[in-house]
Structure formats: C-alpha cells, structure tokens
Amino acid sequence: MTTRHGNTRLICQLSAAAVLVMSANAMADDAFSADSKWMTGDWGGERTKLIDQGIDIKADYVGEVGANLHGGYNHNKTARYSDQFGLGVALDLQKLWGWDNTQAKIQLTNRNGENISNDRVGDPRAGTLSSSQEVYGRGHMVRLTQLYIQHQFLDGKLDVKAGYFGEGEDFNTFPCDFQNLAFCGSQVGNWATNIWYNWPVSQAALRVKYNITPEFYAQIGAYNQNPSQLEHGNGFKLSGSGTKGTVLPVELVWSPQVNNLPGAYRVGYSQRPAPAADLREDINGQDAASTGQSYRVHDSKHGYWLVVQQQLTSHNGDASRGLNVAANATFHDKATNIVDNYQSLMFVYKGPFDARPKDDIGIGFARIHVNDQVKKNAELANAANNVSNFDNTLYAPLRNTEYNYELNYGIHVTNWLTVRPNLQYITHPGGVDKVDNALVAGLKIQSVF
C-alpha cells in the first residue's frame, strides 16, 4: 500500500516533471504572463497546437488556509493548511481518431493537509456539519477522479457519458468560488450521508442526457455506491467488490436568458435501492439506544434538491460584470439521513471596481439542520450510559442546526491565479448549542498551470 508521504512524493514528481517539460518548450514571455490562461504559458505555441489536435492537458492547484480567530470548541488558536493538486487530459476523439461527437477525460487528484474545523471549530465527538476548508477530505492520497468517454447522438440531442466519475459533475452541480463547504460544489454529496460521493472520489457510472430544447434538458444516471473506494490505498480501485447499491439520480435543468443575462435552474431527485440503517429504531420498532438491539434496516434511501443561479445585473452594459444570485436547497430521507434539510443563499458581484474588473465580492448564508431523530437518539444513548455532563468523554452531544456565513473577496492576480481572502462565522458548530460560535479567517488560492 502506498503511504501518505509516498503519494505526496509521487504527485510532486509528476507535477515537477510536467513543469520542466512545459518550461523547456515555453517562450520566456509566455510563462507567468498575466494575460496567459496558464502559469506555464503556451509552451511556444505547442499547447494551442495540441488543443487544436484534440489534446488539452490540464494541471491545477487549490490551497486553503483556515485560522480560528475566536470561539469554537477549542479556543487554542492555530492555522491549518490543506490543498489539492490536479493533473489530467481532455481528449477530443473526433479530432484525434475521427470518432464523431466523442470526447474522453482522464483526471488524477491528490489531497493533503489538515482542517481547522475538525478539532478547533467543532467538537470532535460530533464534528462540524460543514467545513471551513472545502478542499480537505477523502484522504491524503492520489486518486483517479475521472476516466470516462462521452458521445452525442441524434445531432447532439442525446448525450451519453460512461466510465468512472462522480454524481456532482452532472447532477446538482454548482461552482466552488467560496471556501466554506456549505457554499461550494454539489451540496447533495455533503449531506446525503455515505451515499453520494463528491469530487475527488469516482464511481462506476452512466449518465444519459436529452436536450429537449436549447434551454431545457432532462437527465438520468446510475452510480455504483461502493464505500471501499473511500479507503486509503483504493484511489485507483476499479473492481466492483464492496458494492452496496446503485444511486439513481434524475434531474431537469432549465438555462434561460433573463433580460439577456444567463441563469440555470435545477430540480432533481435521487434514490438508492439498497439497505440503509434507521437513525433511531431497532429491528422491533423500539429505541435502539435503549434496547441495545440492532438498528432496523430500510430497503432504500432518497432525497431531492433545488438549485437556482441567475445573473441579475450587468455593469454599464458589460455582461461579464454585475450581480449574481444563487440558492441551494436539499431535503433528505428522515428515517435514515443525519441531515434532513439544508438551504443556502449567495450573492456575488463580479467586477465591482473599474480598476479591478475581474475581481469579485461574495457573501453567503447557509442553514444545515440535523434530523430530530439524531438528537433523540443521542438523548437516549446518554440516558443508557448514565451520563449528563457535557464534558464527559462518553457524552453524546445533542445536535440541532448549524449556520454558516462567509464574506470573501476574489483578487484576480492573473488569468491563471486567483487569491481569495475570506472571513467565516459558524453558529452552533456541528449543530451543538454548547459549542461557542466560531470566527475563522481563510485564504483560498486557485491556480492553473
């Protein structure tokens, strides 16, 4: 099994080798040019030539700092750093091999570092519901995140994608311009406990999309749900051993122009027809925490979601600047899911200043509600263990609702580098009222090589 440090060395060696090759072919004024899309430039025109031939090499980096300024479970102040390297290639198989309307993608990722939320913001016995560093998670290891082929039929109306990838790439999709997890990426994957795996975990998958009109499409997918793929050392696992079921999402997506400004509206539903444990009841319908019997098992687990994104204004007629609003809501199976509902609202103003037309300002608000059955089960477990003191290590914290807030400013340093300082405020971390509200300072770095 590859060690954490071995994985880190591997991705660093791959990245270093890629940079050396890129630099060797780059014109001096291309690399690190503020106008280039890539830090390493156009490699003396070779990169554009490769793209024209159907080969788009992709390398990127995301790094995030989180520091607990005030409050939280542990008041000892510190800072934590986590990051992700990505290396991949997108292939246009029509250009390469003459396969009409066919594309493919291979993507590797490597995550490292620590998270301020785990033991400073949240009570480790309960954890936090969101995370102040969204890039943290799924192990310090190299993963195969994407390996798929995609083909369009019927003059582009029917789109089929098959291989290894995650649900959040196509369903409940959402950008990641904030640092707090409650405002970043597919939210169903954050709250559909042990069911829906977000980036960077891949699963054997099939997605079929049909474009009903240029603005409206419907899609359905089937994703192998295999918890063993989360285990350290299984980042390249392609076998089906350990499979627990299949996640079946469906979604309708409408992308209109409102006052000539873009929008996207999504509504979807997912079900996993496989066993899922009840949060409270035992096999006889009694309280499992009191009886000590095994929790009853349901034959499926489900949830649904709504996503709204709309640009509201332009800036002096420039549609690349202006106010954007977004909202997310998810609702989950009350019998089996720890979080039963979540809502968020975000505002982002792109190009707020004429002197900084590519910067942006963002503010977000999120509410994450823990299923009432979780709180009741914890109360019963504490009674069964005869503990009532919150400071007792055996005490199960009672959870209710966590609120997350973020204010950030995205500094467009170059076309290949954005630096995003931010402040986050977390009310009742983990949904635990007895944990002090926390103030976290963050810094997010996004770069494309």
N, C-alpha and C positions, 0 to 999 in steps of 0.2 A: 504494500500500500504506500502511495506517495505521501510524504509528510507535508505539513503545512509549509515549512521552510523550503522543501523541495519544490512545491508548487510555485512558491513565490519566485525562486530562482529561475524556474522554467519560463514563467511569463516574462520575467525581466530579460532573460536571454533572448526570447523571441522578439520582444519589443526592441531591444538593443540592436539585434541583427537587422530588423526591419528598418530602423532609423539609419543604420550605417549604409544599407543599400539605397535608401531614399536619398540620403545626403550625398552619396557618391554620384548620383545621377542628377542632382538638383543644380540649377543655376544659382549663383550666390545671392542674387537679388530676389529670388523666389522664396527660398526658405526663410521663415519668420517674417515674411512680408505681411503687413497689417491688412492688405487687400486680398490676400490669398484665402481660399476656403480651408487650407490645410497648413499646419505649422511647418511641415517639411516642404511645402511648396508643390509645384507641378513637375518636379524632377526633370527640368529642362524640356518640358512638353511631353515626356513619356507617360505621365499619369493620365493626361487627357487623351492621349493616343490609345492607352489601354481601355479607357472607358468607351471610346468610340468603337473599339473592337469587342466590347461586351464584358470587360473585366473591371469591376470597381472595388479596389482594395480599401477596406475601412479599418481605421485604428483610432481609438478614442480613450479618454480618461475622465473619470469623475472622482473628485476628492471632497470630503466633507469634514469640517471641524465642528464639534459641539462642546460648549463650556457651560457648566451650571453656575450662573451668577447669583442665584438666590433660590431658597426653598428646596422642594423635592424631599425625597425620603432620607437622603444622606446629604448633610449640609457641608461636608468637606469639599471644597471647591477644587476642580481639576478640569482638564480639557481632554477630549478624545478625538482620534482621527481614524476615519475609515475611507476606503477607496475601492474603485473598480477599474481594471484595465479591460479593454475590448479589442479584439483583433479578428477580422473576418473578411469575406469577399462576397459581393453580389454579382451574379452571372446572368447576362442576357444571352440565353441559349439560341435565340434566333440569329443574333449576330455571330455567335461562335460556331454553331453547328447547323444552322438553318432550321432549327425547330421553331416553327411559327408560334408566336404568342406564348413563349415559355421562359420562365425565369427560375433561378435557384439561388440559395443563400446558405452560407456556412458562417457560423459565428462562435468564437470562443470568448469566455469571460473569466476573470479572476478577481475575487474579492479578498480584502484584507482589512485589518484594523479592529478597533473596539468602538463601543457605542455608549455614549453618556447616559442614555435612557435606562440601561439595564440595571444599574445599581446605585446611581445618583438621583435620577429623577423618579424612578419607580421603586416600589417595594419589591425586592426580588421574589418574595413569596407569591406575589400577584402579577408582577411585571407591569409594563405600560401597555396600553392598547395600541397607540401609535408609536412612532419613533422619531426622535429629533434628528436622526441621521438616516435618511431613507435608503442610502446605498449599502448600509450594513445588513448582513444576513445571508443565510444559506451556506455558511461555512467558508473557511479560508482555503480555497481550492480552485483549480482550473475546471471549468465546466464547458461542455458542448451545449450551447444555448440555442442554436438554430442549425438545422440540417434539413432543408426541405426543397421541394420542387413545386412550381406553381404554373398553371396553364389556363388560358382563356379560350372558351368555346363560344359558338354562336355569335360571331362578330363582337366578342367582348362582353356579352351579356352575362355569361356564366363563367365564374372564376372558381377553380378548384386548387386547393393547396394541401399537400400531403407530406408527411415526414415527421420531424421532431421539432416542436416549438410549443409555446405556452398560450393559454387562452387569452391573456391580456393583450396580445399582439393584434387581435382582431375583434374581440368582444369586450365591451365595457372599457374601450381604450380611452386613454387620457394622457396629456403631456406631463412632463416632470420638471417644471420650472421652479418649484418650491423645494425646500429641503426637508420639511416635516412630511412624514409618510402619509398623513391624512389628506394631503393636497397633491399627491404625486402618483401618477400611474393608475392602473386598473384597481379600483377600490374593492371590488368583489373578492379579489385574491387576498386582500388584507383581512377580511372579516369572515370569509367562508372557511371556517376552521378545518385544516387538514384535507381540503377538497380541491381548491383552485390554487395552483402554484404559479405565482408571478415570476417574471424575469429575476434571476438568470436560469431558473430551472426549466428544462424542456421535457416534453412528454410525447409519446407516440400519438399523432393527431391527424385529423382530417377536417378541413373546413370547406364548405361549399357556399358560395355567394351568388345571388342572382340580382342583376341590375334591372329593376322594374321600369324605372325612368332614369334619366341622367342624374336626378337629385335624390332618388329613393331606391334602397335595396334591402333585401332580406337575406339572412344567412343562418346556417346551422352548422354545428360542429360536433365532433366526438373526440374526447381526450382521455387517454389512458391515465387513470389515477393510481400512482404507484409510489407509496411513501418511501420505499427503499432508495429511490432516486435522490432523496434528500440527504442520505447518509454520506459521511466523509469517505472519499475514495470512489464514489459512484457517479462522478460527474460525467463520465462517458458511457454509462450503462445504457445499452440498447435492448437488452433482453426483457421479456415480459414477466420474469419471476418477481413475486411480491405484489402483483397487481391486486387491487382491492375493488376495482369497478371502473366505470366509464362516466365521465362528466359530459352531459349533453346540453350545451347552451344553444339558444335561439335568440335572434335579435333583429329588430327593424331599425334602420338608420335613414334619417332624412337630413340632407345637407343643402338647405336653401340659401339664396341670396336675399337678405332683408335690407332694403334701401341700398342695394349694390354692395352689401357687406356680408362676409361669409358667416355661416352658422352650421352647427352639427347637433342633431337631436337623436338620442339613442334610448330605446326601451328594450329590455331583454329579460329572459328567464332561463334558469339552469336547473337541472336535476341530476342527481347521481343515484341510479337504481342499484344501490349496494348497501350493505349493513352500516348503520350509524347508531352509536350509543346514546341513550336518553341522558339528559343532564341531571335528572333527579330520581326518577322512578326505578325500582328494581324489577326483576322478572315477574313479580307478583303484583305490581302496581303500587307498592309501598315505597316509603322513603329509603333509598339505598344507604344513605349515610347513617341512618339509624339501625337498619336491619343487618347491615354488613353483607347483604346478598349482592349478586352481580347486577349491574345496571341492565335494564331491558334494552333490546336492540330493535330499531326500526328498519324497515326494508328500503328506505330511501332518504335523501336529504335534498332540500330545494331552496331557491332564493330568487329574487328578481331585482332589477335596478333601473335607474333613470339617470341619463347624463344630458346636460344642456350646455352648449358652448355657443356664444354669439358675440360678434363684434358689434358694438353699439354706435361708435362714432369713428370718423376719420379725423385727421389733423390737417386743417387747411386744405382739404381735398386729397391728402396723401393717405391712401388706404393701408399702407404699411405702418402707420402710426394711428393711435387712438385707443379708446377704452374698450376692453373686452370683459365680459362676464361669463362665469361658468358655475355650474351647480351639479352636485352629485347626490344621489340617494340610493341606498341599498337596503333590502329587507330580507331577513333570513328565517329559516325554519326555527320556530320557537321551542320545539321539542328537543332539538339536537345541537343548536349553534350557540356558542357563548355570546357573541354579539348578535342581537336580533334586529337592530336597525342603526343606520348611520346617515348623516346628512352633512353637506359642506357647501359653502358659498365663497367664491373667489372673484376678485377684481384685479385686472392687470392693465396698466396703461403703458402702451408701447410708444417710445419716442416722446417722453414728457418735455424735453428741452430741445430747442433748436440746435444748441451746441452739442447735444448728445442724442441724435435722432435714432440711434439703435439701442439705447439703454431702455430699461423698463422698471416700473414700480409695481409690486404686487402686495396684496393683503388678502388673507384667507381666514375663514372661521369654520370650525368643524365640531360636530357633536357625535360621540360614539356611545351608544347605550348598551350596557350589559344585560343580558336576559335575566329577568326576575328570578327564574328558576336557579340560576347560578348563585345568587345571593342567598336564597332559601336553603340550598344545598350546603353552603358554607356555614350557615347558622346551625343546621342540623349536625354537621361534622364537628363543630366546636362544642356543641352540647354533648355529643357522643364521647368526645375526648376530654370533657370536663375542663375546658379552657375558656376563659372570658377576657383575659388580659391581652391587649393588642400586642404588647411587647414579647409575649411568649412565642418562642420559635414554632410551636405546634399550632398557633392560632392561624386560622384561615381568614385572611382579610375579606371584609364584605365589600362587594363591588357594585357600583351603580352606573354613573355616567362620567365620562372624561370629555373635557372640552380642550380643543387645540386652536391656537391663534398664531399667525405668522405675518410679519411685515418684512419685506425684503426689497433690495434694490439691485437690479442686474446691470453690472458695468460691462458694456461691450468693449473689451480692451482691444481686440482684433476680431476679424471674421472667424478666427479659429479658437478664440479664448474668451470666455465669459466668467467673471468673478461676481459672486452673489452674496454679499454680507446680509445677515438677517437676524431678527430677534423673534424668539418664540415664547409664548406663555401657555403653560399647561395647567388647567384647573382640574383638581382631583386626579392626579396621575394614576392610571390603571383603573379609574373609577372608584378609588378608595378615598373616602372623605377625610380620613385621618391622616393622609399624606399631604404635606404642605404644597400649595400651588408653587409651580416652578417657573423661573425665568432662565431661558437658555439663549446664549449668543452663538450664532452659527456662521459658517463661511463655506460656500459651495463653489467649487472650481470645475468648469466644464471645458474640455479641450479636445480638438480634433487634430490628429496627427496627419 
